[in-house]
Amino acid sequence: MNARVDFQTDTRIVPPAAEALEMFHTPIQAVLPAPAQFDAVTNLIKSVFQVPAVAVALHGSHATSEGGVYRSFLEIPLIKDESVIGALRILDTCDRTFSDHDCQLLEGFAKLVVDQVELWSEASRDVLTGAMTRRAFTDALRKTFAARARSRSKASLVFFDLDHFKRINDTLGHPAGDAVLKTVARTVLRELRVEDSFGRIGGEEFAIMVANADAGTATDVAERVRKAIERAAIPGYDQLSVTASFGVVEATDAMLDVEDWTDRADAQLYAAKNSGRNRVCVEDVSFPRVAALN
C-alpha cells in the first residue's frame, strides 16, 4: 500500500520532492526520463487538484517542478517492483486539508508515472546488458555537457572496451560472448554511484559518465572498474578471464562540443590498447597527453 505524507499548515520553502527518498532509498542506475516526459501527466494533475505545482522526483534526478513557498503538500511514493524509485508530490500555496479521496487519486497518478518510467526504461536500455543504449547515453552526455557549461561543475567521460573480445566469440561462440557482456555490465554497475551513467555504445565498447568528477576522480573510478572486470568470473565459462582498456577525459571549456569530448575519450582508449591493454589512460587537462596507470 502506498504511503501518504500530508502536511496542511506548514509554511516553508519546499525543496524538490526528494526528502522522502531518505526513508525509501533504493539505488538504481540513473537512466531517467527528461522532465518534459512528464509534462502531460503533471498538467493533468494540476488541473484535477487545482494546485499550482506538481513535483516528480526520481532517485538520482532533480524534481520536475521549481521550488517555492508552499503551505500544503501531499506526497505519494513511486513504487516499481516493490521498490520505491521516487516520489510524486502536489503542492499548494494556501492552507489545505487533503482527503482520503485525494490520496487515492494521487496514488492512481503515481502508477501512471511509474508506467511512463518503465516505458522509457525499456526504450533506453540495451536488452542484453541493461546498460543505456547509445542514443540514451548520448542524450545524457549532451545534457551533462550543457549543464557543466552553465554551472561550472565538473564531469568526466570514460570509454572502455573489452580486450580481444572477438577471440572469445570466434573460439567459444556468441553465447560465451553474451555471457561476458552481461557479466561485465553487472560488474560495472556495482561499482558506480546512482548519479553516474553507464552505456553500451558498440558491440563490446562501453562508456561511463562520471558526474561531478574531475579527471583524477574519474581515473580512480576507471581503475576500480578495471580491477573488478579482471576479477570477474563468467558463469558457465570458468576458463575465461576478461580484461578491458580505458580512456578518461574531463570536460573542459577548451572542448568544442560533445563530439570533441567523445573523440578525446576514444583517443585515450586507443592509447591504452596500443600501450599494452588492461590499463587506464587519462588525458591531462593542462597538457593533453597520455598518462598510463598500470
Backbone as JSON, one array per atom type, in Angstrom:
{
  "sequence": "MNARVDFQTDTRIVPPAAEALEMFHTPIQAVLPAPAQFDAVTNLIKSVFQVPAVAVALHGSHATSEGGVYRSFLEIPLIKDESVIGALRILDTCDRTFSDHDCQLLEGFAKLVVDQVELWSEASRDVLTGAMTRRAFTDALRKTFAARARSRSKASLVFFDLDHFKRINDTLGHPAGDAVLKTVARTVLRELRVEDSFGRIGGEEFAIMVANADAGTATDVAERVRKAIERAAIPGYDQLSVTASFGVVEATDAMLDVEDWTDRADAQLYAAKNSGRNRVCVEDVSFPRVAALN",
  "N": [[0.85, -1.19, 0.0], [0.61, 2.2, -0.88], [2.39, 4.78, 0.76], [1.4, 7.73, 2.58], [2.04, 11.14, 2.8], [1.19, 13.95, 4.45], [0.92, 17.3, 4.87], [-0.63, 20.05, 6.22], [-0.5, 22.78, 7.16], [2.06, 23.86, 7.11], [4.18, 26.34, 6.76], [6.67, 26.94, 4.61], [9.78, 26.89, 2.74], [9.68, 24.79, 0.19], [11.74, 22.23, -0.85], [12.84, 20.44, -3.87], [11.01, 17.4, -4.44], [12.43, 15.21, -2.69], [13.15, 14.43, -0.17], [11.68, 12.35, 0.9], [12.89, 10.18, -0.11], [15.0, 9.61, 1.5], [14.01, 7.98, 3.4], [13.08, 5.89, 1.89], [15.2, 4.43, 0.31], [16.39, 3.25, -2.59], [18.8, 2.23, -4.55], [19.23, 2.81, -8.0], [20.35, 2.63, -11.4], [20.91, 5.71, -13.05], [19.04, 6.0, -15.41], [16.99, 7.92, -16.72], [13.84, 9.5, -17.48], [13.58, 12.62, -19.26], [12.56, 15.75, -17.77], [10.46, 16.85, -19.33], [9.12, 14.64, -20.21], [7.13, 14.1, -18.43], [5.3, 16.13, -18.65], [2.63, 16.11, -19.65], [1.16, 14.49, -17.82], [1.66, 15.83, -15.38], [0.51, 18.32, -15.85], [-2.14, 17.52, -16.08], [-2.58, 16.59, -13.47], [-2.33, 18.98, -12.02], [-4.59, 20.28, -12.95], [-6.67, 18.61, -12.06], [-6.39, 18.63, -9.25], [-6.31, 21.29, -8.76], [-3.95, 22.8, -8.14], [-0.93, 24.77, -7.9], [1.57, 23.63, -8.38], [3.36, 20.68, -9.22], [5.45, 18.0, -8.41], [7.74, 15.66, -9.67], [9.97, 13.39, -8.56], [12.57, 11.39, -9.26], [14.73, 8.89, -8.04], [18.06, 9.91, -8.06], [17.72, 11.98, -9.81], [16.78, 15.41, -10.59], [13.91, 17.12, -9.29], [10.83, 17.74, -11.13], [9.49, 20.11, -10.79], [9.69, 23.6, -9.89], [11.2, 25.01, -6.95], [9.56, 26.7, -4.2], [7.48, 28.86, -2.12], [5.32, 27.18, -0.15], [2.32, 26.12, 1.48], [1.01, 23.77, 1.9], [1.21, 20.28, 1.21], [0.92, 17.14, -0.51], [2.16, 13.91, -0.65], [3.17, 11.02, -2.48], [4.79, 7.92, -2.64], [6.66, 6.62, -5.44], [6.36, 3.49, -6.71], [7.96, 0.66, -7.89], [8.02, -2.65, -8.75], [7.93, -3.39, -6.03], [9.82, -1.72, -4.95], [10.81, 1.52, -3.95], [11.13, 4.13, -6.15], [11.07, 6.82, -6.32], [9.22, 9.89, -5.86], [5.97, 11.4, -5.92], [4.54, 14.53, -5.79], [2.09, 16.92, -4.83], [1.59, 20.42, -4.53], [0.52, 23.28, -2.69], [-0.18, 26.77, -2.36], [-1.78, 27.74, -0.41], [-3.4, 27.2, 2.83], [-4.5, 23.9, 3.3], [-6.48, 20.97, 3.47], [-5.96, 17.69, 2.7], [-7.92, 15.06, 1.45], [-8.89, 11.58, 2.03], [-9.79, 10.67, -0.4], [-8.39, 12.33, -2.14], [-5.85, 11.33, -1.7], [-6.12, 8.72, -2.73], [-6.62, 9.33, -5.41], [-4.17, 10.51, -6.12], [-2.5, 8.34, -5.76], [-3.28, 6.79, -7.94], [-2.37, 8.41, -10.04], [0.32, 8.25, -9.48], [0.91, 5.6, -10.18], [0.58, 5.84, -12.91], [2.71, 7.51, -13.57], [4.85, 5.8, -12.9], [4.44, 3.83, -14.84], [5.13, 5.31, -17.1], [7.83, 5.71, -16.61], [8.73, 3.06, -16.77], [8.23, 2.46, -19.49], [9.96, 4.28, -20.69], [12.35, 3.31, -19.71], [12.5, 0.77, -20.9], [12.82, 1.5, -23.57], [15.24, 2.75, -23.47], [17.26, 1.17, -22.54], [19.8, -1.2, -23.16], [19.07, -4.39, -24.33], [20.48, -6.79, -23.82], [22.54, -6.22, -21.9], [21.53, -4.38, -20.05], [22.58, -1.88, -19.77], [22.57, 1.66, -20.64], [21.25, 2.53, -23.85], [23.09, 3.44, -26.82], [21.98, 5.78, -27.9], [20.45, 6.83, -25.75], [22.46, 7.21, -23.86], [24.08, 9.1, -25.16], [22.31, 11.24, -25.28], [22.11, 11.82, -22.52], [24.73, 12.56, -22.1], [24.98, 14.89, -23.63], [23.25, 16.59, -22.25], [24.57, 16.75, -19.8], [26.97, 17.95, -20.59], [26.09, 20.46, -21.46], [24.95, 21.41, -19.08], [27.19, 21.54, -17.44], [28.62, 23.61, -18.62], [26.99, 25.75, -17.97], [26.84, 25.78, -15.16], [29.41, 25.56, -14.26], [30.31, 23.21, -13.22], [31.87, 19.97, -12.68], [32.65, 17.2, -14.83], [33.32, 13.98, -16.08], [34.37, 11.73, -18.66], [34.43, 8.31, -19.43], [35.68, 5.95, -21.59], [35.59, 2.52, -22.47], [36.7, -0.66, -23.71], [36.41, -4.23, -24.25], [39.17, -6.37, -24.06], [40.48, -8.22, -26.75], [37.99, -9.33, -27.46], [36.75, -10.37, -29.75], [38.08, -12.72, -30.16], [37.01, -14.38, -28.2], [34.35, -14.75, -29.09], [34.93, -16.02, -31.51], [36.23, -18.4, -30.78], [34.77, -19.64, -28.71], [32.15, -19.12, -29.23], [29.08, -17.19, -29.73], [27.26, -17.34, -27.51], [29.02, -17.48, -25.33], [30.27, -15.01, -25.6], [28.08, -13.33, -25.12], [27.57, -13.97, -22.45], [29.85, -12.94, -21.28], [29.54, -10.17, -21.82], [27.2, -9.58, -20.37], [28.03, -10.19, -17.76], [30.13, -8.37, -17.4], [28.72, -5.94, -17.57], [27.02, -6.08, -15.29], [29.0, -6.12, -13.35], [30.22, -3.62, -13.66], [28.09, -1.86, -13.04], [27.79, -2.34, -10.32], [29.91, -0.97, -9.31], [29.47, 1.71, -9.62], [28.11, 4.98, -8.81], [24.77, 6.15, -8.08], [24.27, 8.49, -9.47], [25.9, 8.42, -11.65], [26.3, 7.57, -15.16], [25.9, 4.81, -17.35], [26.65, 3.31, -20.37], [26.14, 1.25, -23.29], [27.93, 1.51, -26.12], [28.78, 0.34, -28.39], [29.57, -2.86, -29.93], [31.35, -4.36, -28.05], [32.06, -2.19, -26.66], [31.94, 0.3, -24.18], [30.69, 3.03, -22.13], [31.18, 5.4, -19.5], [29.75, 7.99, -17.75], [30.96, 10.06, -15.46], [29.64, 11.76, -12.95], [30.01, 15.08, -11.62], [32.81, 15.03, -11.26], [36.34, 15.29, -11.44], [39.21, 14.69, -13.61], [40.98, 13.14, -12.11], [39.38, 11.86, -10.13], [37.64, 10.42, -11.81], [39.48, 8.77, -13.04], [40.24, 7.17, -10.9], [37.8, 5.83, -10.54], [37.65, 4.47, -13.0], [39.89, 2.8, -12.76], [39.15, 1.24, -10.6], [36.93, -0.08, -11.69], [38.23, -1.41, -13.78], [39.84, -3.28, -12.38], [37.83, -4.74, -11.14], [36.54, -5.95, -13.31], [38.62, -7.54, -14.23], [38.76, -9.38, -12.19], [36.36, -10.66, -12.34], [34.19, -13.48, -12.51], [33.03, -15.55, -15.11], [29.91, -16.83, -15.5], [29.43, -20.24, -16.15], [31.61, -20.4, -17.79], [34.29, -21.09, -16.78], [36.92, -21.1, -17.59], [37.42, -18.7, -18.72], [38.89, -15.48, -18.63], [38.65, -11.99, -18.35], [39.68, -8.84, -19.6], [39.92, -5.23, -19.76], [40.35, -2.12, -21.55], [40.87, 1.35, -20.91], [39.89, 4.76, -21.43], [40.12, 8.09, -20.28], [38.66, 11.28, -19.94], [38.32, 14.56, -18.83], [35.7, 16.96, -18.96], [36.14, 20.16, -20.37], [36.44, 23.78, -20.76], [37.77, 24.17, -23.06], [36.91, 22.35, -24.88], [35.09, 21.81, -27.86], [32.54, 20.72, -28.32], [30.2, 18.03, -27.55], [30.96, 15.98, -29.25], [33.67, 16.47, -29.59], [34.52, 15.91, -27.01], [33.91, 13.14, -26.78], [35.53, 12.16, -28.84], [38.08, 12.66, -27.82], [38.06, 11.0, -25.57], [37.88, 8.56, -26.85], [40.34, 8.54, -28.16], [42.08, 8.3, -25.98], [41.32, 5.79, -25.09], [42.22, 4.17, -27.23], [44.91, 4.69, -26.99], [45.43, 3.37, -24.6], [44.99, 0.73, -25.4], [46.94, 0.44, -27.35], [49.21, 0.65, -25.85], [49.49, -1.66, -24.45], [47.16, -2.72, -23.33], [44.52, -3.56, -20.9], [44.58, -1.42, -19.03], [44.47, 1.99, -17.82], [44.2, 5.05, -19.46], [44.61, 8.52, -19.27], [43.68, 11.77, -20.24], [45.64, 14.56, -19.71], [44.43, 17.51, -18.44], [45.69, 19.91, -18.51], [47.97, 19.62, -20.06], [47.44, 18.09, -22.8], [47.93, 14.8, -23.04], [49.0, 11.37, -22.84], [48.58, 9.55, -19.91], [49.52, 6.76, -18.32], [48.16, 4.19, -16.27], [49.25, 1.45, -14.57]],
  "CA": [[0.0, 0.0, 0.0], [1.41, 3.4, -0.94], [2.37, 5.62, 1.95], [0.88, 9.07, 2.37], [2.63, 12.18, 3.62], [0.22, 15.03, 4.3], [1.15, 18.44, 5.74], [-1.61, 21.04, 5.81], [-0.28, 24.17, 7.54], [3.49, 24.05, 7.33], [4.69, 27.38, 5.88], [8.09, 26.66, 4.46], [10.27, 26.8, 1.37], [9.71, 23.36, -0.07], [12.72, 21.85, -1.86], [12.34, 19.38, -4.75], [10.49, 16.25, -3.68], [13.46, 14.18, -2.6], [13.43, 14.02, 1.19], [11.06, 11.05, 1.2], [13.79, 9.12, -0.56], [15.9, 9.27, 2.58], [13.38, 6.86, 4.08], [12.87, 4.79, 0.95], [16.36, 4.55, -0.56], [16.62, 2.07, -3.4], [19.66, 2.67, -5.63], [19.07, 2.33, -9.35], [21.15, 3.44, -12.3], [20.15, 6.88, -13.45], [18.52, 6.06, -16.77], [15.75, 8.56, -16.3], [13.21, 10.38, -18.47], [13.73, 14.06, -19.11], [11.37, 16.33, -17.12], [9.38, 17.06, -20.29], [8.4, 13.38, -20.38], [6.0, 14.07, -17.5], [4.51, 17.36, -18.76], [1.2, 15.86, -19.83], [0.54, 14.0, -16.59], [1.72, 16.85, -14.33], [-0.51, 19.33, -16.16], [-3.43, 16.93, -15.73], [-2.68, 16.57, -12.01], [-2.59, 20.36, -11.59], [-5.99, 20.6, -13.26], [-7.57, 17.81, -11.22], [-6.28, 19.04, -7.84], [-6.3, 22.74, -8.68], [-2.75, 23.21, -7.41], [0.0, 25.48, -8.78], [2.84, 22.94, -8.61], [3.47, 19.23, -9.09], [6.85, 17.58, -8.49], [8.09, 14.25, -9.85], [11.38, 13.21, -8.22], [13.09, 10.03, -9.35], [16.01, 8.79, -7.35], [19.17, 10.19, -8.97], [17.42, 13.09, -10.7], [16.18, 16.58, -9.98], [12.46, 17.14, -9.41], [10.38, 18.42, -12.33], [8.89, 21.41, -10.5], [10.59, 24.53, -9.24], [10.93, 25.24, -5.54], [8.78, 27.9, -3.92], [6.9, 28.9, -0.78], [4.05, 26.47, -0.15], [1.77, 25.89, 2.82], [0.45, 22.42, 1.99], [1.55, 19.35, 0.14], [0.59, 15.73, -0.36], [3.2, 13.16, -1.35], [2.98, 9.58, -2.64], [5.99, 7.3, -3.23], [6.56, 5.92, -6.72], [6.78, 2.13, -6.4], [8.12, -0.25, -9.02], [8.5, -3.97, -8.32], [8.04, -3.35, -4.57], [10.9, -0.82, -4.55], [10.48, 2.93, -4.14], [12.07, 4.73, -7.09], [10.93, 8.26, -6.3], [8.03, 10.42, -5.18], [5.09, 12.32, -6.62], [4.05, 15.48, -4.79], [1.32, 18.1, -5.22], [1.87, 21.5, -3.59], [-0.41, 24.41, -2.77], [0.3, 27.97, -1.66], [-2.71, 28.08, 0.68], [-3.69, 26.11, 3.77], [-5.4, 22.96, 2.65], [-6.54, 19.62, 4.01], [-6.16, 16.71, 1.65], [-8.8, 13.98, 1.89], [-8.53, 10.22, 1.62], [-10.06, 10.58, -1.83], [-7.24, 12.96, -2.79], [-4.74, 10.38, -1.6], [-6.39, 7.64, -3.67], [-6.42, 9.88, -6.75], [-2.75, 10.7, -6.36], [-1.92, 7.0, -5.93], [-3.53, 6.4, -9.33], [-1.44, 9.16, -10.89], [1.66, 7.72, -9.23], [1.04, 4.4, -11.0], [0.74, 6.29, -14.29], [4.1, 7.99, -13.69], [5.72, 4.61, -12.91], [4.29, 3.22, -16.17], [5.92, 6.11, -18.04], [9.24, 5.41, -16.33], [9.02, 1.73, -17.31], [8.28, 2.56, -20.95], [11.19, 4.97, -21.01], [13.47, 2.42, -19.41], [12.55, -0.28, -21.92], [13.32, 2.08, -24.81], [16.53, 3.38, -23.27], [18.23, 0.2, -22.03], [20.25, -2.3, -24.01], [18.36, -5.59, -23.89], [21.39, -7.82, -23.32], [23.37, -5.84, -20.75], [20.87, -3.49, -19.11], [23.19, -0.55, -19.84], [21.86, 2.59, -21.5], [21.55, 2.43, -25.27], [23.96, 4.51, -27.32], [21.2, 7.01, -28.05], [20.11, 7.36, -24.43], [23.69, 7.69, -23.23], [24.49, 10.33, -25.84], [21.41, 12.3, -24.8], [22.54, 12.17, -21.17], [26.02, 13.23, -22.21], [24.74, 16.25, -24.12], [22.67, 17.38, -21.16], [25.63, 16.98, -18.82], [27.93, 18.9, -21.16], [25.46, 21.78, -21.43], [24.79, 21.83, -17.68], [28.52, 21.89, -16.93], [28.97, 24.94, -19.14], [26.21, 26.77, -17.27], [27.05, 25.79, -13.71], [30.85, 25.44, -13.99], [30.54, 21.97, -12.48], [32.82, 19.05, -13.31], [32.14, 15.93, -15.33], [34.35, 13.25, -16.82], [33.89, 10.65, -19.52], [35.29, 7.13, -19.5], [35.4, 4.95, -22.61], [36.38, 1.3, -22.36], [36.2, -1.85, -24.4], [36.96, -5.48, -23.77], [40.36, -6.78, -24.81], [40.43, -9.49, -27.5], [36.64, -9.89, -27.35], [36.44, -11.14, -30.95], [38.65, -14.05, -29.97], [36.05, -15.15, -27.4], [33.26, -15.15, -29.98], [35.41, -16.93, -32.56], [36.66, -19.69, -30.24], [33.77, -20.25, -27.83], [30.82, -18.86, -29.75], [28.39, -15.99, -29.26], [26.73, -17.47, -26.14], [30.08, -17.1, -24.39], [30.42, -13.56, -25.7], [26.94, -12.71, -24.44], [27.77, -14.15, -21.01], [30.88, -11.97, -20.89], [28.97, -8.81, -21.84], [26.27, -9.45, -19.24], [28.8, -10.18, -16.51], [30.85, -7.09, -17.33], [27.76, -4.87, -17.28], [26.65, -6.2, -13.87], [30.18, -5.76, -12.56], [30.4, -2.16, -13.73], [27.01, -1.2, -12.32], [28.03, -2.45, -8.88], [31.0, -0.07, -8.93], [29.11, 3.1, -9.9], [27.13, 5.69, -7.99], [23.47, 6.28, -8.76], [24.26, 9.66, -10.35], [26.71, 8.15, -12.83], [25.58, 6.94, -16.27], [26.65, 3.72, -17.96], [26.01, 2.96, -21.62], [26.79, 0.4, -24.28], [27.98, 2.35, -27.32], [29.16, -0.51, -29.51], [29.48, -4.28, -29.62], [31.99, -4.6, -26.76], [32.54, -0.88, -26.19], [31.04, 0.91, -23.19], [31.07, 4.37, -21.66], [30.7, 5.82, -18.18], [29.79, 9.42, -17.49], [31.15, 10.2, -14.03], [29.1, 13.08, -12.63], [30.66, 15.89, -10.57], [34.12, 14.42, -11.04], [37.45, 15.7, -12.29], [39.9, 13.56, -14.25], [41.56, 12.28, -11.08], [38.33, 11.02, -9.55], [37.17, 9.51, -12.84], [40.53, 7.77, -13.23], [40.09, 6.22, -9.79], [36.63, 5.02, -10.85], [38.02, 3.58, -14.09], [40.82, 1.79, -12.27], [38.37, 0.32, -9.77], [36.15, -0.9, -12.62], [39.17, -2.29, -14.49], [40.22, -4.37, -11.5], [36.65, -5.57, -10.9], [36.34, -6.76, -14.51], [39.7, -8.52, -14.27], [38.47, -10.41, -11.18], [35.01, -11.22, -12.54], [34.03, -14.85, -13.01], [31.98, -15.63, -16.12], [29.11, -18.02, -15.22], [29.41, -21.24, -17.2], [32.85, -20.38, -18.57], [35.33, -20.93, -15.76], [38.24, -20.93, -18.22], [37.53, -17.35, -19.28], [39.22, -14.29, -17.86], [38.4, -10.85, -19.22], [40.26, -7.56, -19.22], [39.41, -4.11, -20.54], [41.21, -0.95, -21.66], [40.07, 2.52, -20.55], [40.33, 6.12, -21.71], [39.43, 9.03, -19.41], [38.82, 12.69, -20.28], [37.47, 15.51, -18.13], [35.15, 18.03, -19.79], [36.75, 21.48, -20.11], [35.97, 24.87, -21.61], [38.5, 24.11, -24.33], [36.25, 21.42, -25.79], [34.14, 22.49, -28.74], [31.21, 20.14, -28.18], [30.19, 16.67, -27.05], [31.73, 15.14, -30.17], [35.08, 16.68, -29.24], [34.72, 15.19, -25.74], [33.94, 11.7, -27.04], [36.71, 11.87, -29.66], [39.24, 12.64, -26.92], [37.98, 9.77, -24.76], [38.2, 7.46, -27.75], [41.79, 8.57, -28.38], [42.72, 7.75, -24.79], [41.05, 4.35, -25.1], [43.13, 3.52, -28.16], [46.25, 4.78, -26.41], [45.52, 2.29, -23.62], [45.11, -0.55, -26.12], [48.22, 0.41, -28.06], [50.32, 0.59, -24.89], [49.56, -2.95, -23.77], [45.83, -3.17, -22.89], [44.24, -3.78, -19.47], [45.11, -0.27, -18.31], [43.72, 3.24, -17.93], [44.93, 6.22, -19.94], [43.84, 9.72, -18.99], [44.19, 13.0, -20.85], [45.96, 15.63, -18.79], [43.64, 18.66, -18.88], [46.59, 21.05, -18.71], [48.83, 19.27, -21.19], [46.82, 16.89, -23.37], [48.86, 13.72, -23.32], [48.56, 10.1, -22.25], [49.21, 9.12, -18.64], [49.07, 5.38, -18.15], [48.15, 3.58, -14.94], [49.4, 0.0, -14.7]],
  "C": [[0.88, 1.24, 0.0], [1.28, 4.22, 0.33], [1.89, 7.02, 1.59], [1.58, 10.01, 3.33], [1.81, 13.44, 3.4], [0.5, 16.11, 5.32], [0.2, 19.55, 5.29], [-1.2, 22.49, 6.09], [1.18, 24.44, 7.86], [4.0, 25.08, 6.33], [6.19, 27.23, 5.79], [8.48, 26.81, 3.0], [10.48, 25.33, 1.09], [10.73, 23.05, -1.14], [12.14, 20.83, -2.8], [11.99, 18.13, -3.95], [11.5, 15.13, -3.64], [13.64, 13.68, -1.17], [12.78, 12.7, 1.57], [12.0, 9.91, 0.82], [14.81, 8.77, 0.5], [15.33, 8.09, 3.38], [13.29, 5.64, 3.18], [13.99, 4.82, -0.08], [16.61, 3.25, -1.29], [17.47, 2.47, -4.59], [19.31, 2.0, -6.96], [19.98, 3.16, -10.23], [20.3, 4.56, -12.86], [19.87, 6.9, -14.95], [17.12, 6.6, -16.62], [15.17, 9.43, -17.41], [13.55, 11.84, -18.2], [12.46, 14.61, -18.46], [10.19, 16.5, -18.07], [8.55, 15.8, -20.51], [7.13, 13.35, -19.53], [5.07, 15.27, -17.65], [3.02, 17.09, -18.84], [0.54, 15.43, -18.54], [0.59, 15.05, -15.48], [0.71, 17.96, -14.59], [-1.9, 18.82, -15.83], [-3.63, 16.93, -14.22], [-2.98, 17.97, -11.47], [-4.06, 20.7, -11.8], [-6.95, 19.87, -12.33], [-7.58, 18.32, -9.78], [-6.33, 20.55, -7.65], [-5.15, 23.25, -7.81], [-1.79, 23.88, -8.39], [1.25, 24.69, -9.14], [2.7, 21.45, -8.37], [4.94, 18.86, -9.28], [6.94, 16.08, -8.69], [9.58, 14.14, -9.59], [11.72, 11.73, -8.3], [14.46, 9.99, -8.7], [17.15, 8.97, -8.36], [18.91, 11.32, -9.93], [16.94, 14.28, -9.9], [14.68, 16.52, -10.19], [12.05, 17.97, -10.62], [9.74, 19.76, -12.04], [9.9, 22.29, -9.79], [10.22, 24.65, -7.77], [10.13, 26.53, -5.35], [8.25, 27.84, -2.51], [5.51, 28.29, -0.84], [3.62, 26.2, 1.29], [1.26, 24.46, 3.0], [1.03, 21.55, 0.89], [1.12, 17.93, 0.52], [1.56, 14.94, -1.22], [2.91, 11.67, -1.33], [4.27, 9.01, -3.21], [5.67, 6.64, -4.56], [7.17, 4.53, -6.54], [6.8, 1.27, -7.65], [8.72, -1.55, -8.51], [8.83, -3.98, -6.82], [9.22, -2.52, -4.06], [10.48, 0.62, -4.85], [11.54, 3.57, -5.01], [11.98, 6.25, -7.11], [9.68, 8.68, -5.56], [7.27, 11.36, -6.1], [4.46, 13.23, -5.58], [3.22, 16.57, -5.46], [1.49, 19.14, -4.13], [0.91, 22.65, -3.8], [0.12, 25.56, -1.92], [-0.61, 28.38, -0.5], [-2.86, 26.91, 1.64], [-4.75, 25.19, 3.18], [-5.34, 21.61, 3.34], [-6.83, 18.66, 2.87], [-6.94, 15.51, 2.21], [-8.24, 12.62, 1.5], [-8.75, 10.02, 0.13], [-8.92, 11.21, -2.63], [-6.05, 12.0, -2.81], [-4.91, 9.24, -2.6], [-6.18, 8.11, -5.11], [-4.93, 10.0, -7.08], [-2.02, 9.35, -6.5], [-2.11, 6.51, -7.36], [-2.59, 7.12, -10.28], [-0.01, 8.65, -10.7], [1.91, 6.46, -10.07], [1.24, 4.76, -12.47], [2.16, 6.79, -14.53], [5.07, 6.81, -13.75], [5.63, 3.9, -14.26], [5.12, 3.98, -17.2], [7.42, 5.85, -17.86], [9.62, 4.06, -16.93], [9.13, 1.74, -18.82], [9.57, 3.23, -21.4], [12.39, 4.04, -20.81], [13.62, 1.34, -20.46], [13.14, 0.24, -23.23], [14.75, 2.56, -24.7], [17.6, 2.42, -22.77], [18.55, -0.86, -23.07], [19.68, -3.61, -23.46], [19.31, -6.6, -23.25], [22.04, -7.44, -22.0], [22.65, -5.02, -19.7], [21.48, -2.12, -19.03], [22.31, 0.36, -20.69], [22.22, 2.31, -22.96], [22.47, 3.58, -25.67], [23.21, 5.84, -27.4], [20.9, 7.64, -26.71], [21.34, 7.92, -23.74], [24.15, 9.0, -23.85], [23.6, 11.5, -25.43], [21.81, 12.77, -23.41], [23.85, 12.94, -21.2], [25.85, 14.67, -22.68], [24.17, 17.14, -23.03], [23.72, 17.72, -20.11], [26.62, 18.02, -19.32], [27.37, 20.31, -21.12], [25.32, 22.3, -20.01], [26.13, 22.25, -17.09], [28.94, 23.28, -17.38], [28.23, 26.04, -18.4], [26.62, 26.91, -15.82], [28.51, 25.75, -13.3], [31.15, 24.21, -13.14], [31.51, 21.08, -13.26], [32.09, 17.8, -13.8], [33.25, 15.28, -16.14], [33.74, 12.06, -17.55], [34.92, 9.53, -19.57], [34.8, 6.25, -20.64], [36.2, 3.69, -22.28], [35.82, 0.23, -23.28], [36.99, -3.07, -23.97], [38.1, -5.94, -24.67], [40.14, -8.15, -25.47], [39.05, -10.15, -27.44], [36.3, -10.76, -28.56], [36.96, -12.58, -30.82], [37.71, -14.95, -29.17], [34.92, -15.65, -28.28], [33.72, -16.2, -30.99], [35.73, -18.32, -32.01], [35.57, -20.39, -29.43], [32.33, -19.99, -28.28], [30.15, -17.64, -29.11], [27.73, -16.14, -27.9], [27.77, -17.1, -25.09], [30.29, -15.6, -24.4], [29.3, -12.83, -24.99], [27.09, -12.82, -22.92], [28.82, -13.16, -20.49], [30.29, -10.56, -20.8], [28.03, -8.59, -20.66], [27.02, -9.38, -17.91], [29.53, -8.87, -16.33], [29.88, -5.97, -16.96], [27.34, -4.9, -15.81], [27.8, -5.76, -12.97], [30.36, -4.26, -12.52], [29.34, -1.44, -12.9], [27.2, -1.26, -10.81], [29.08, -1.44, -8.4], [30.63, 1.41, -9.05], [28.14, 3.67, -8.88], [25.85, 5.85, -8.78], [23.47, 7.45, -9.72], [25.12, 9.48, -11.59], [25.87, 7.46, -13.9], [26.48, 5.93, -16.96], [25.94, 3.28, -19.22], [26.84, 2.0, -22.45], [26.77, 1.15, -25.61], [28.44, 1.59, -28.56], [29.06, -1.95, -29.1], [30.04, -4.61, -28.26], [32.56, -3.32, -26.17], [31.48, -0.22, -25.31], [31.55, 2.29, -22.8], [30.46, 4.62, -20.29], [30.81, 7.34, -18.11], [29.83, 9.59, -15.98], [30.76, 11.62, -13.64], [29.9, 13.75, -11.52], [32.05, 15.36, -10.23], [35.15, 15.0, -11.99], [38.15, 14.46, -12.84], [40.48, 12.6, -13.22], [40.55, 11.33, -10.48], [37.84, 9.99, -10.56], [38.2, 8.42, -13.12], [40.49, 6.73, -12.12], [38.92, 5.28, -10.03], [36.98, 4.0, -11.94], [38.95, 2.46, -13.62], [40.11, 0.78, -11.39], [37.54, -0.62, -10.64], [37.05, -1.88, -13.36], [39.53, -3.51, -13.64], [39.04, -5.32, -11.25], [36.37, -6.47, -12.1], [37.39, -7.88, -14.58], [39.43, -9.67, -13.3], [37.19, -11.19, -11.48], [35.04, -12.64, -13.09], [32.85, -14.88, -13.98], [31.18, -16.91, -15.89], [29.08, -18.98, -16.42], [30.68, -21.32, -18.03], [34.02, -20.11, -17.61], [36.71, -20.67, -16.36], [38.47, -19.5, -18.7], [37.99, -16.34, -18.24], [39.17, -13.11, -18.82], [39.12, -9.62, -18.68], [39.7, -6.48, -20.14], [40.41, -2.96, -20.52], [40.35, 0.31, -21.57], [40.73, 3.82, -21.0], [39.48, 7.1, -20.92], [39.72, 10.46, -19.85], [37.83, 13.52, -19.47], [36.97, 16.57, -19.09], [35.77, 19.36, -19.39], [36.16, 22.51, -21.05], [36.65, 24.85, -22.98], [37.82, 23.2, -25.35], [35.16, 22.14, -26.58], [32.71, 22.02, -28.5], [31.33, 18.72, -27.65], [31.02, 15.75, -27.94], [33.23, 15.26, -29.91], [35.43, 15.88, -27.98], [34.84, 13.69, -26.0], [35.15, 11.31, -27.9], [37.96, 11.77, -28.79], [39.25, 11.38, -26.06], [38.34, 8.56, -25.61], [39.7, 7.39, -28.02], [42.54, 7.99, -27.19], [42.51, 6.25, -24.68], [42.04, 3.63, -26.03], [44.58, 3.62, -27.7], [46.46, 3.66, -25.39], [45.71, 0.95, -24.31], [46.48, -0.66, -26.78], [49.42, 0.3, -27.11], [50.3, -0.68, -24.04], [48.25, -3.51, -23.27], [45.76, -3.36, -21.37], [44.87, -2.67, -18.63], [44.21, 0.93, -18.55], [44.64, 4.32, -18.44], [44.04, 7.44, -19.78], [44.5, 10.92, -19.65], [44.43, 14.03, -19.76], [45.27, 16.9, -19.28], [44.5, 19.89, -19.1], [47.47, 20.85, -19.93], [48.29, 17.98, -21.79], [47.86, 15.85, -23.78], [48.34, 12.46, -22.65], [49.32, 9.86, -20.96], [48.67, 7.75, -18.32], [49.17, 4.95, -16.7], [48.23, 2.09, -15.13], [48.59, -0.69, -13.63]]
}
